[in-house]
Amino acid sequence: MANLKEIRNRISSVQSTMQITSAMKMVSAAKLKKAQDAITAMRPYAEKLTELLQNLSATLEGDNGGAFAEQREVKKVLLVAITSNRGLCGAFNTNVIKTTNNRAQFYQGKTVDVLAIGKKGNDILSKNYTVIENKSSVFDDLTFDNVAEIAQNLMNKFAAGDYDKIEIIYNHFKNAATQVVKTEQFLPLEPITGGEAIPSDYIFEPSKEEIVLTLIPKSLKTQLYKAIRDSFASEHGARMTAMHKATDNATELRNQLKLTYNKARQASITGEILEIVGGAEALNG
């Protein structure tokens, strides 16, 4: 059994860890509220924009999606992996990295590159894949304009023929305790099949074709911004949950150590009493 000093040191260490994890939990909870409000407010707009684009596209004849709707033979694939810049958030980053590896295996035999958004994903994925860019700095100032630059860069690469398919892999925010890894096709635009078209008695100014070609870039930028916002909220939810569990585990470990300390202390006192009694008996004898 460890001596009393070692147990006291362990108790002190665990209590220090508890203070850190508890503080991180409270910080993540505060940040989560703001991030959750942002993604909740954005989702209706993003979904309505996508719905409008689909309804307009459904009324057009032929391929009017421009360069971004061109379906090519897939030879080069770009995977956009959205992780975090910091750790201590459970399996948040691991799940995205695993899914990225699975998607890369799915495209086995083709050229697969990665664009990393988040330092954790960049550090791991760069060991096995070619990471063409690391856009981790976007989290320092997460605005639509900064994300739009990344989206425009992706669109330019696809239009130039650098890649035949681009996919986004990120954590979808469901609630503070649940994040679902999603894989979305960014480019080319997926063919729209079925669905109800908007009423034909609308007057379009400019033409439907021009409206669609204007909406496509905006829709793609919004799609990427929503994915990063989703991931940002998921990160704080995952970290809050992980730190909550870590605090609970540290509390349980501290209680066990205190119990062990008390038992060791009682055994030490009992041993000292026995020595005193034994000495007294020897003197009397």
C-alpha positions as CSV (number, residue, x, y, z in Angstrom):
1,M,0.0,0.0,0.0
2,A,1.3,3.5,-0.8
3,N,2.4,5.6,2.1
4,L,0.3,8.6,3.3
5,K,2.4,11.2,1.6
6,E,2.0,9.6,-1.8
7,I,-1.8,9.3,-1.4
8,R,-2.0,13.0,-0.3
9,N,-0.1,14.0,-3.4
10,R,-2.4,12.0,-5.6
11,I,-5.5,13.6,-4.0
12,S,-4.0,17.0,-4.5
13,S,-3.2,16.2,-8.2
14,V,-6.8,14.9,-8.8
15,Q,-8.3,18.0,-7.2
16,S,-6.3,20.2,-9.4
17,T,-7.4,18.2,-12.5
18,M,-11.0,18.6,-11.3
19,Q,-10.7,22.4,-11.1
20,I,-9.3,22.5,-14.7
21,T,-12.0,20.2,-16.2
22,S,-14.8,22.0,-14.4
23,A,-13.6,25.4,-15.6
24,M,-13.3,24.0,-19.2
25,K,-16.8,22.6,-19.0
26,M,-18.2,26.0,-18.0
27,V,-16.3,27.8,-20.7
28,S,-17.5,25.4,-23.4
29,A,-21.1,25.7,-22.1
30,A,-20.9,29.5,-22.5
31,K,-19.4,29.2,-26.0
32,L,-21.9,26.5,-27.0
33,K,-24.9,28.7,-26.3
34,K,-23.6,31.3,-28.8
35,A,-22.6,28.7,-31.4
36,Q,-25.9,26.9,-31.1
37,D,-27.9,30.1,-31.6
38,A,-25.9,30.9,-34.7
39,I,-26.4,27.5,-36.4
40,T,-30.0,27.3,-35.4
41,A,-30.7,30.8,-36.9
42,M,-28.8,29.9,-40.1
43,R,-30.4,26.5,-40.9
44,P,-33.8,27.8,-42.1
45,Y,-32.1,30.2,-44.5
46,A,-29.7,27.6,-45.9
47,E,-32.5,25.0,-46.3
48,K,-34.8,27.6,-48.0
49,L,-32.0,28.6,-50.4
50,T,-31.3,25.0,-51.3
51,E,-35.1,24.4,-51.8
52,L,-35.4,27.4,-54.0
53,L,-32.5,26.4,-56.1
54,Q,-33.9,22.8,-56.5
55,N,-37.3,24.1,-57.5
56,L,-35.9,26.5,-60.0
57,S,-33.5,23.8,-61.4
58,A,-36.4,21.3,-61.7
59,T,-38.2,23.7,-64.2
60,L,-35.2,24.1,-66.4
61,E,-34.6,21.9,-69.4
62,G,-31.2,20.2,-70.0
63,D,-28.0,20.9,-68.0
64,N,-28.2,24.5,-67.0
65,G,-26.1,24.2,-63.8
66,G,-23.0,25.6,-65.6
67,A,-19.5,24.3,-64.8
68,F,-20.5,23.3,-61.3
69,A,-23.0,20.8,-62.5
70,E,-20.7,19.0,-64.9
71,Q,-20.6,15.3,-64.2
72,R,-17.2,13.9,-65.0
73,E,-15.5,10.6,-64.6
74,V,-14.1,10.6,-61.1
75,K,-10.3,10.4,-61.2
76,K,-9.3,13.0,-58.6
77,V,-11.2,13.5,-55.4
78,L,-10.8,16.2,-52.7
79,L,-12.0,15.5,-49.2
80,V,-12.7,18.6,-47.0
81,A,-12.2,17.4,-43.4
82,I,-13.5,19.8,-40.8
83,T,-12.1,19.2,-37.3
84,S,-11.1,21.5,-34.4
85,N,-7.9,23.4,-33.5
86,R,-8.0,22.1,-29.9
87,G,-8.4,18.7,-28.3
88,L,-10.0,17.4,-25.1
89,C,-13.4,17.0,-26.9
90,G,-13.9,13.2,-26.8
91,A,-14.2,11.4,-30.1
92,F,-15.1,14.6,-32.0
93,N,-12.0,14.7,-34.2
94,T,-11.4,11.0,-34.2
95,N,-14.8,10.3,-35.9
96,V,-14.1,12.8,-38.7
97,I,-10.7,11.3,-39.3
98,K,-12.1,7.8,-39.4
99,T,-14.8,8.8,-41.8
100,T,-12.2,10.6,-44.0
101,N,-10.1,7.4,-44.1
102,N,-13.1,5.3,-45.0
103,R,-14.0,7.7,-47.9
104,A,-10.4,7.6,-49.1
105,Q,-10.6,3.8,-49.1
106,F,-13.9,4.0,-51.0
107,Y,-12.1,5.9,-53.8
108,Q,-9.2,3.4,-53.8
109,G,-7.3,3.5,-57.1
110,K,-8.1,7.2,-57.6
111,T,-6.1,10.3,-56.5
112,V,-7.4,11.4,-53.1
113,D,-6.3,14.7,-51.6
114,V,-7.4,16.5,-48.4
115,L,-8.1,20.0,-47.5
116,A,-8.0,20.4,-43.7
117,I,-10.0,22.9,-41.7
118,G,-8.7,22.4,-38.2
119,K,-5.3,21.7,-36.8
120,K,-6.1,18.3,-35.3
121,G,-7.3,16.9,-38.7
122,N,-4.3,18.4,-40.5
123,D,-1.8,16.8,-38.0
124,I,-3.2,13.3,-38.4
125,L,-4.3,13.2,-42.0
126,S,-1.0,14.8,-43.3
127,K,0.8,11.6,-42.3
128,N,-1.2,9.5,-44.8
129,Y,-2.5,11.9,-47.4
130,T,-1.5,15.0,-49.4
131,V,-3.0,17.9,-47.6
132,I,-3.2,20.7,-50.2
133,E,-4.1,23.4,-47.7
134,N,-4.6,23.9,-44.0
135,K,-7.4,26.5,-43.3
136,S,-7.3,26.2,-39.5
137,S,-7.1,30.0,-39.1
138,V,-10.7,30.3,-40.2
139,F,-11.8,29.5,-36.6
140,D,-10.0,32.6,-35.3
141,D,-12.5,34.8,-37.1
142,L,-15.4,32.6,-38.2
143,T,-17.3,34.9,-40.6
144,F,-19.2,34.2,-43.9
145,D,-16.7,36.3,-45.9
146,N,-13.7,34.2,-44.7
147,V,-15.5,30.9,-45.4
148,A,-16.7,32.2,-48.8
149,E,-13.0,32.6,-49.8
150,I,-12.4,28.9,-49.1
151,A,-15.6,27.9,-51.0
152,Q,-14.6,30.1,-53.9
153,N,-11.2,28.4,-54.0
154,L,-12.9,25.0,-54.1
155,M,-15.2,26.1,-56.9
156,N,-12.2,27.4,-58.9
157,K,-10.3,24.1,-58.4
158,F,-13.4,22.1,-59.7
159,A,-14.1,24.4,-62.6
160,A,-10.4,24.2,-63.6
161,G,-10.5,20.4,-63.6
162,D,-8.1,19.9,-60.7
163,Y,-10.7,17.7,-59.1
164,D,-13.6,15.7,-60.4
165,K,-15.4,15.4,-57.0
166,I,-15.3,17.4,-53.8
167,E,-16.9,16.1,-50.5
168,I,-17.3,17.8,-47.1
169,I,-16.9,15.7,-43.9
170,Y,-18.0,17.3,-40.6
171,N,-19.9,16.8,-37.4
172,H,-23.5,17.7,-37.6
173,F,-24.8,19.3,-34.4
174,K,-27.8,17.5,-33.0
175,N,-27.6,18.5,-29.4
176,A,-24.9,19.1,-26.7
177,A,-24.4,15.4,-26.2
178,T,-24.8,14.1,-29.7
179,Q,-22.9,14.9,-32.9
180,V,-23.4,13.0,-36.1
181,V,-20.6,12.7,-38.7
182,K,-22.0,13.7,-42.1
183,T,-20.5,13.4,-45.6
184,E,-22.0,15.9,-48.1
185,Q,-21.2,16.2,-51.8
186,F,-20.0,19.7,-52.5
187,L,-19.2,19.5,-56.2
188,P,-20.4,18.6,-58.7
189,L,-24.0,19.5,-58.0
190,E,-26.1,16.4,-57.5
191,P,-28.7,15.9,-60.2
192,I,-32.2,16.9,-59.0
193,T,-34.7,14.2,-59.7
194,G,-38.4,14.4,-59.0
195,G,-39.8,17.0,-56.7
196,E,-42.5,19.7,-57.3
197,A,-41.6,22.7,-59.4
198,I,-42.6,26.2,-58.4
199,P,-45.8,27.5,-59.9
200,S,-45.5,28.3,-63.6
201,D,-47.4,31.6,-63.3
202,Y,-44.4,33.4,-61.8
203,I,-42.6,36.0,-63.8
204,F,-38.8,35.7,-63.6
205,E,-36.6,38.7,-63.9
206,P,-33.9,38.0,-65.0
207,S,-34.5,34.5,-66.6
208,K,-34.6,31.3,-64.6
209,E,-31.2,30.3,-66.1
210,E,-29.5,33.5,-64.8
211,I,-31.1,33.2,-61.4
212,V,-29.9,29.6,-61.0
213,L,-26.4,30.4,-62.1
214,T,-26.3,33.3,-59.6
215,L,-27.7,31.2,-56.8
216,I,-25.4,28.2,-57.3
217,P,-22.2,30.0,-56.0
218,K,-24.1,31.6,-53.1
219,S,-25.7,28.2,-52.2
220,L,-22.3,26.5,-52.2
221,K,-20.7,29.1,-50.0
222,T,-23.7,28.9,-47.6
223,Q,-23.4,25.1,-47.6
224,L,-19.7,25.2,-46.5
225,Y,-20.4,28.0,-44.0
226,K,-23.2,25.9,-42.5
227,A,-21.0,22.8,-42.3
228,I,-18.3,24.8,-40.4
229,R,-20.8,26.4,-38.1
230,D,-22.3,22.9,-37.4
231,S,-18.8,21.6,-36.6
232,F,-18.0,24.6,-34.4
233,A,-21.1,24.1,-32.3
234,S,-20.5,20.3,-32.2
235,E,-17.0,20.9,-30.9
236,H,-18.1,22.9,-27.9
237,G,-20.9,20.4,-27.2
238,A,-18.5,17.5,-27.4
239,R,-15.9,19.3,-25.2
240,M,-18.6,20.2,-22.6
241,T,-19.7,16.6,-22.4
242,A,-16.2,15.3,-22.2
243,M,-15.2,17.7,-19.5
244,H,-18.4,16.9,-17.5
245,K,-17.5,13.2,-17.6
246,A,-13.9,13.9,-16.8
247,T,-15.0,15.9,-13.7
248,D,-17.3,13.1,-12.6
249,N,-14.5,10.6,-13.0
250,A,-12.1,12.8,-11.1
251,T,-14.6,13.2,-8.3
252,E,-15.1,9.5,-8.0
253,L,-11.3,8.9,-8.0
254,R,-10.8,11.6,-5.3
255,N,-13.4,9.9,-3.1
256,Q,-11.7,6.5,-3.5
257,L,-8.3,8.0,-2.7
258,K,-9.7,9.7,0.4
259,L,-11.1,6.4,1.5
260,T,-7.8,4.7,0.9
261,Y,-6.0,7.5,2.8
262,N,-8.3,7.2,5.8
263,K,-7.8,3.4,5.9
264,A,-4.0,3.8,5.6
265,R,-4.1,6.5,8.3
266,Q,-6.2,4.3,10.6
267,A,-3.8,1.4,10.0
268,S,-0.8,3.6,10.8
269,I,-2.4,4.8,14.1
270,T,-3.4,1.3,15.1
271,G,0.2,0.1,14.4
272,E,1.6,2.9,16.6
273,I,-0.8,2.1,19.4
274,L,0.1,-1.6,19.3
275,E,3.8,-0.6,19.5
276,I,3.2,1.6,22.5
277,V,1.1,-1.1,24.3
278,G,3.7,-3.7,23.4
279,G,6.5,-1.5,24.8
280,A,4.6,-0.8,28.0
281,E,3.9,-4.5,28.5
282,A,7.6,-5.3,28.0
283,L,8.6,-2.7,30.6
284,N,6.0,-4.1,33.1
285,G,7.4,-7.6,32.5
